[in-house]
Amino acid sequence: MARKTFDSKCVGMEEMLILQMSLNYRQNDAKRIGERKMQRPVGRYVIVFLAVMVCLMIMLTMVFMIPDDLIKTHQETSLYIVDEMENNIWFGNFFGRKESRLDQQTDRIMIRNVMPEIKEMSALQKALYMNGYGRYWHGYVLYLRFLMVFFDLWEIRYINMIVFFVLFAADIGLISKKIHGKKGFFTALLFSLSIVLCYIVIITSCLQYYSSFLVMLIVSAIVLVMNDNNKYSMLFMITGIVTNFVDFLTVPLITLGMPLLILIVKEDDSLKENSYGRQLLFLMRQCLAWGAGYGVCWISKWILSMWMLPQEYIDTSVSQHALFWLSDAGAGTRLWAFRMNIPYYFAGHGMKIMLLSLAIPIALGIIGSIYHKKYNKIASLYLIVAFMPYLWYFVFNGHSFYHAWFTFRLQAVTLFGIGLFLLERIDFDRLDSIGKHQ
C-alpha cells in the first residue's frame, strides 16, 4: 500500500514537472514570437532605408554619366544670368525686405555643381565629391543636371513655377475633398495662407528654396490619398531621407511639419477614439521616423565620402560646420535665432495678414460662442507641431541665426498649427445652428 502511495506521488510529481516545463516552454515561445514581431518592423525599416539610399545613389551616379558637353552651354548661360541679377537687383529683393531676397550665392554653387571640376573621377566619386562641397548630398543635381541639357536658368525657373503651383493647387483641392464640410475649406485656406506668407513667388524663383517645398507638397498629397495607418511612419522615414538628400539645410523641417498637421486633421476622428497617450505616441512615431531617415541619411554621406573618395578630396570642414550650426554663431545668446526668425515671418507684410486671419475665428468665437465648451485634447497636438520650428532654431542655433533670412520660412508650420488649433476648437454644429436661426 505504501509502495502504491509512493508511486502515485512520483507520478503526480512527474506530471507537475511536465506541466511546468510545458508552461515554461510556452512562455519562452510567446516571448520569442513577441521579439520576432518587434524585430520585423525594425527590419522592414532598415531594408526600406537601404533600398531608398541605393536607388538614390544609382540615380545620382547615372546623372553624372551624362556627357558634360551637353550641359556646358546652358550652365554658362545660367551662371551669367545669376551674375547679372546680382549686379542689377540687390540679391533679388523683390518686396523691399531682406527676407524677400533670392539666395543668388547658393544658386550659383548649385549651378556650378552640375559640372564636376575634376574629370578623372568616376561618376560615383563626382556625385560624392561635389566640387569639394561634400557635407551635403546635393540631390537637387538629379533634376538640375538633367534639365540643363535642354534649358537654361530662366527656363528652369519657369518649369519649377508650373510644377510648384500645380502641386499647390492639387494639395488645396485634396484637402477640401478629404476633409469634409467647412473644416476642409478652412484647413485649405490656412494651408494656403501659411505657404503664401513665405513669399511664395520667391520660392519658385530660387533653386535653393525650391527643393524642400517641392518635397513637402508631394508628401502632403500622398498623406491625403493614403488609407493605411500602419504605413505613415514608413512614409515619414522616406520623407526624411529624401529631404536630406535634396535639401541645403534650408527649411527641412517643413517636410515633416506641414504633412504631419495635415495627417492629424485627416485622422482626426480615428485619433479621438484613442487615449491622449496613444495620440502622443502616434505623433512621436512620425517624428522619430522622419528624424531617423534625415539623420542617418546625412551621416551616411560623410561615411561614404570617407570610404569612396581619396583622402585629399574628403571635406574636412564637416565637424567645424557642425559646431557652427549648433553654437550661437557669435551672437552671444541662443535667443538671437528667435529674435531674427520670428519678425521675418510675422512682422511687416506678413503680420497684417496673419492678425486678420487669426482675428476672424477669435472674433466669431467671442461674439457667437461657437467654441466647444469641453476642451478636446487632440487640439494640443497642433500646438506641439506648431512649436517644432522653435525647437529647430534652438538646436541649430548658429545656422538659424546666420541664415534667418531664409530659415524663417519654417514658421509656416507654426501659423498652420495655430490656425488648426483654433479651428479644432470651433463647434461647427453650433455655428450652423446660429446661421439657420439668422
C-alpha atoms as one frame of an Amber mdcrd trajectory, in Angstrom:
protein
   0.000   0.000   0.000   2.838   2.316   0.880   4.502   1.463  -2.396   1.362
   2.438  -4.344   1.168   5.724  -2.465   4.824   6.419  -3.211   4.322   5.570
  -6.900   1.270   7.805  -7.134   3.239  10.674  -5.602   6.057  10.138  -8.091
   3.597  10.113 -10.967   1.988  13.279  -9.614   5.378  14.994  -9.336   6.287
  13.932 -12.869   3.013  15.343 -14.189   3.618  18.602 -12.322   7.168  18.775
 -13.680   5.997  18.116 -17.230   3.232  20.715 -16.839   5.721  23.278 -15.512
   8.157  22.546 -18.345   5.342  22.875 -20.875   4.270  26.182 -19.327   7.854
  27.498 -19.384   8.209  26.426 -22.989   5.010  28.216 -23.969   6.113  31.354
 -22.148   9.511  31.267 -23.851   7.840  30.570 -27.174   5.485  33.502 -26.683
   8.456  35.683 -25.745  10.331  34.626 -28.883   7.265  35.346 -31.031   6.938
  38.762 -29.390  10.613  39.510 -30.032  10.223  38.466 -33.665   7.214  40.763
 -34.038   9.258  43.605 -32.569  12.157  42.846 -34.899  10.034  42.634 -38.057
   9.106  46.354 -38.217  12.692  47.364 -37.452  13.922  45.011 -40.152  11.448
  46.451 -42.673  12.582  49.997 -41.914  16.242  49.030 -42.356  15.518  47.277
 -45.658  13.453  50.200 -46.985  16.109  52.696 -45.868  18.864  50.778 -47.660
  16.699  50.307 -50.762  15.895  54.035 -50.969  19.537  55.011 -50.442  20.754
  52.564 -53.090  18.174  53.866 -55.582  19.140  57.492 -54.916  22.854  56.732
 -55.248  22.302  54.875 -58.519  20.284  57.759 -59.942  22.894  60.280 -58.774
  25.645  58.227 -60.383  23.682  57.881 -63.631  23.043  61.599 -63.921  26.804
  62.224 -63.741  27.246  59.859 -66.671  25.572  62.453 -68.906  28.339  63.977
 -71.085  29.439  67.372 -69.765  29.432  68.838 -73.291  25.626  68.558 -73.365
  25.354  70.706 -70.230  28.189  73.206 -70.542  26.425  75.845 -72.689  23.300
  76.062 -70.528  25.395  76.047 -67.355  27.475  79.018 -68.557  24.326  80.897
 -69.587  22.756  80.211 -66.185  25.814  81.480 -64.325  25.709  84.639 -66.434
  22.031  85.132 -65.527  22.803  84.804 -61.789  25.680  87.291 -62.035  23.575
  89.828 -63.932  20.690  89.554 -61.463  23.041  90.020 -58.543  24.549  93.117
 -60.153  21.223  94.742 -61.089  18.883  93.649 -58.268  20.228  93.508 -54.732
  20.031  89.752 -54.334  16.525  89.780 -55.818  14.984  91.863 -53.019  11.506
  91.982 -54.576   9.371  93.353 -51.723  11.766  95.795 -50.097  12.596  93.431
 -47.235  15.623  91.257 -46.584  13.565  88.081 -46.230  12.220  88.504 -49.775
  15.630  88.152 -51.400  16.828  85.347 -53.623  19.845  83.378 -52.468  21.959
  84.071 -55.525  25.161  82.844 -53.893  23.797  79.386 -53.167  22.093  79.183
 -56.563  25.480  79.863 -58.132  27.011  76.998 -56.121  24.207  74.683 -57.209
  24.650  75.586 -60.873  28.432  75.100 -60.640  27.943  71.686 -59.043  26.171
  70.288 -62.091  29.579  70.332 -63.796  32.348  68.395 -61.972  35.685  70.197
 -61.749  37.785  67.012 -61.585  37.213  64.938 -64.716  39.345  61.951 -63.707
  36.928  60.748 -61.029  34.306  58.081 -61.596  30.658  59.130 -61.844  30.010
  57.949 -58.265  33.031  59.843 -56.931  31.910  63.017 -58.722  28.483  62.653
 -57.100  30.062  62.298 -53.648  32.747  64.954 -54.079  30.510  67.746 -55.426
  33.420  70.064 -56.166  34.637  69.967 -52.573  31.249  70.773 -51.030  30.834
  67.265 -49.682  28.892  67.740 -46.457  25.536  67.612 -48.294  24.153  65.042
 -50.717  23.249  67.742 -53.295  20.432  65.547 -54.597  18.946  68.515 -56.475
  21.538  67.681 -59.146  19.274  64.776 -60.159  16.852  67.122 -61.893  19.062
  70.198 -62.314  21.835  68.470 -64.287  19.270  66.673 -66.449  17.253  69.846
 -67.130  20.391  71.785 -68.085  20.833  69.503 -71.041  17.820  71.291 -72.546
  17.215  74.523 -70.593  18.966  77.495 -69.006  18.134  79.032 -65.605  15.287
  81.249 -66.860  13.518  78.261 -68.392  14.172  76.009 -65.389  12.643  78.610
 -63.069   9.583  78.720 -65.313   9.278  74.916 -65.175   9.702  74.998 -61.396
   6.925  77.577 -61.123   4.493  75.456 -63.157   5.237  72.271 -61.181   5.014
  74.074 -57.843   1.651  75.744 -58.455   0.101  72.630 -59.973   1.081  70.666
 -56.842  -0.001  73.549 -54.601  -3.434  73.615 -56.257  -3.662  69.806 -56.064
  -2.954  69.885 -52.304  -5.604  72.546 -51.733  -8.114  70.528 -53.738  -7.280
  67.295 -51.902  -7.591  68.972 -48.501 -11.042  70.285 -49.415 -12.074  66.852
 -50.724 -10.674  64.598 -47.986 -11.667  66.841 -45.059 -15.386  67.348 -45.433
 -17.512  70.381 -44.756 -16.472  73.798 -43.514 -13.475  72.304 -41.731 -11.977
  71.220 -45.042 -12.489  74.659 -46.545 -10.849  76.455 -43.607  -7.990  73.923
 -43.455  -7.247  74.520 -47.141  -7.394  78.277 -46.516  -4.958  78.059 -43.589
  -2.594  75.830 -45.566  -2.609  78.293 -48.465  -2.046  81.306 -46.219   0.870
  79.748 -44.336   2.710  78.992 -47.599   1.859  82.270 -49.320   3.345  84.261
 -46.408   6.706  82.596 -47.146   6.920  84.868 -50.213   5.674  82.133 -52.495
   6.881  83.921 -55.643  10.454  83.794 -54.332  10.246  80.067 -53.556   9.557
  79.189 -57.182  12.318  81.507 -58.436  15.172  80.336 -56.192  16.729  76.920
 -56.723  17.814  76.634 -53.097  14.356  77.271 -51.624  12.538  75.096 -54.120
  13.573  71.554 -53.135  12.148  71.395 -49.594   8.830  72.909 -50.593   8.567
  70.542 -53.543   9.059  67.541 -51.238   6.550  68.998 -48.761   3.844  69.410
 -51.409   4.345  65.902 -52.787   4.321  64.243 -49.344   1.252  66.252 -48.280
  -0.612  64.941 -51.322   0.461  61.363 -50.560  -0.708  61.694 -46.937  -4.106
  62.862 -48.143  -4.618  59.906 -50.511  -3.185  57.203 -48.219  -5.601  54.980
 -46.311  -3.261  52.625 -44.431  -2.491  53.972 -40.942   0.330  51.459 -40.488
   2.376  52.932 -43.358   2.530  56.575 -42.299   5.738  56.083 -40.304   7.403
  54.458 -43.295   6.334  57.395 -45.455   7.794  59.891 -42.988  11.084  57.971
 -42.808  11.362  58.060 -46.609  10.449  61.769 -46.484  13.314  62.404 -44.059
  15.727  60.591 -46.377  14.626  62.457 -49.496  14.616  65.798 -47.653  18.212
  65.412 -46.528  19.160  64.159 -49.973  17.892  67.240 -51.851  17.964  69.996
 -49.220  20.687  72.518 -48.391  19.658  72.757 -44.706  17.242  75.446 -45.874
  13.863  74.599 -44.324  14.000  70.799 -43.951  11.553  70.591 -41.047   8.757
  71.892 -43.262   8.608  68.459 -44.925   7.715  66.998 -41.517   5.555  69.737
 -40.002   3.119  70.519 -42.818   2.308  66.890 -43.800   2.078  65.947 -40.115
  -0.505  68.654 -39.438  -2.487  67.531 -42.480  -2.279  63.940 -41.229  -3.692
  64.896 -37.813  -6.608  66.742 -39.436  -7.277  63.834 -41.775  -7.168  61.207
 -38.995  -8.980  63.436 -36.510 -11.953  61.108 -35.954  -9.893  57.931 -35.516
  -7.401  59.680 -33.209 -10.198  60.898 -30.955 -11.128  57.263 -30.252  -7.706
  56.718 -28.639  -6.366  57.896 -25.311  -4.256  61.047 -25.195  -1.171  58.907
 -24.575  -1.784  56.956 -27.779  -2.348  60.209 -29.661   1.026  61.485 -28.472
   2.623  58.157 -29.370   1.190  58.424 -32.886   2.677  61.903 -33.208   6.080
  60.901 -31.847   6.258  57.845 -34.103   6.056  60.002 -37.236   8.612  62.496
 -35.862  11.094  59.777 -34.916  10.705  58.081 -38.299  11.383  61.366 -40.128
  14.310  62.211 -37.835  15.882  58.775 -38.260  15.616  58.990 -42.038  17.013
  62.524 -42.140  19.860  61.963 -39.664  21.093  58.573 -40.854  20.958  59.710
 -44.486  23.139  62.707 -43.614  25.657  60.635 -41.641  25.820  58.051 -44.430
  27.028  60.776 -46.825  30.042  61.516 -44.636  30.822  57.815 -44.172  30.555
  57.011 -47.877  32.660  60.037 -48.823  35.442  58.963 -46.442  35.279  55.439
 -47.842  34.942  56.164 -51.571  36.975  59.356 -52.069  40.750  59.825 -51.980
  41.940  61.373 -48.719  42.799  64.725 -50.290  39.242  65.162 -51.616  37.358
  64.491 -48.364  35.529  67.523 -46.952  37.282  68.058 -43.598  35.064  71.000
 -42.640  32.133  68.811 -41.573  32.925  68.899 -37.851  33.703  72.629 -37.921
  30.389  73.433 -39.589  28.512  71.114 -37.237  29.889  73.086 -34.273  28.988
  76.341 -36.001  25.415  75.199 -36.714  24.904  74.098 -33.094  26.617  77.080
 -31.435  25.340  80.643 -31.017  27.279  81.727 -34.148  28.955  84.544 -32.221
  25.665  86.177 -31.232  26.380  85.584 -27.546  22.992  84.057 -26.800  20.742
  81.396 -28.302  17.813  83.816 -28.159  19.112  85.716 -31.173  17.961  82.940
 -33.510  14.404  83.566 -32.287  14.768  87.340 -32.472  15.903  87.101 -36.077
  13.467  84.486 -37.410  10.179  85.498 -35.758  10.000  89.065 -37.195  10.907
  87.875 -40.683   7.741  85.777 -40.851   5.335  87.503 -38.502   6.312  91.183
 -38.915   5.888  93.610 -41.780   3.720  92.435 -44.652   3.003  89.059 -43.066
   1.902  90.355 -39.655  -1.051  92.316 -41.032  -2.410  89.342 -42.940  -1.732
  86.947 -40.057  -3.509  89.106 -37.474  -6.505  89.478 -39.755  -6.671  85.735
 -40.467  -6.479  84.811 -36.778  -8.757  87.646 -35.646 -11.705  86.346 -37.669
 -12.143  82.959 -35.889 -11.345  84.549 -32.497 -13.946  87.294 -33.018 -16.525
  84.779 -34.209 -15.821  82.665 -31.153 -16.294  85.546 -28.750 -19.369  87.033
 -30.409 -21.178  83.834 -31.344 -19.915  81.499 -28.611 -19.019  78.891 -31.208
 -16.168  77.244 -29.329 -16.553  73.767 -27.851 -17.275  74.003 -24.138 -15.370
  70.795 -23.483 -11.674  71.001 -24.327 -10.572  68.431 -26.899  -7.070  67.159
 -26.127  -6.303  66.457 -29.767  -6.185  70.230 -30.296  -2.956  70.293 -28.283
  -1.277  68.109 -30.942  -1.471  71.042 -33.339   0.290  73.278 -30.840   3.033
  70.690 -30.292   3.758  70.596 -34.033   3.480  74.403 -34.228   6.274  74.667
 -31.627   8.675  72.407 -33.580  10.294  75.201 -35.670  11.443  76.919 -32.460
  12.935  73.677 -31.202  14.822  73.505 -34.504  16.030  77.105 -34.055  17.223
  76.274 -30.551  19.172  73.158 -31.618  20.552  74.560 -34.905  21.010  77.978
 -33.349  24.070  79.081 -35.321  22.636  78.187 -38.699  19.207  79.646 -37.837
  20.794  82.922 -36.688  23.199  83.343 -39.583  20.659  82.320 -42.256  17.495
  83.668 -40.633  16.512  85.412 -43.872  15.537  82.026 -45.303  15.151  79.725
 -42.259  12.239  81.932 -41.095  10.022  80.007 -43.542   9.881  77.100 -41.093
   7.299  79.151 -39.222   4.749  78.301 -41.895   4.316  75.202 -39.711   3.684
  77.478 -36.704   0.977  79.540 -38.377  -0.704  76.450 -39.852  -0.595  74.681
 -36.480  -2.033  77.630 -34.532  -4.758  78.058 -37.125  -5.706  74.380 -36.913
  -5.756  74.609 -33.115  -8.317  77.419 -33.319 -10.216  75.520 -36.000 -10.384
  72.409 -33.828 -11.916  74.435 -31.030 -14.812  75.652 -33.207 -18.143  73.840
 -32.793 -19.354  73.758 -36.397 -22.740  72.305 -35.422 -23.377  75.307 -33.203
 -22.122  77.598 -35.958 -24.600  76.031 -38.407 -27.465  76.414 -35.937 -26.612
  80.097 -35.443 -26.657  80.546 -39.220 -30.054  78.847 -39.543 -31.622  80.996
 -36.817 -30.424  84.109 -38.541
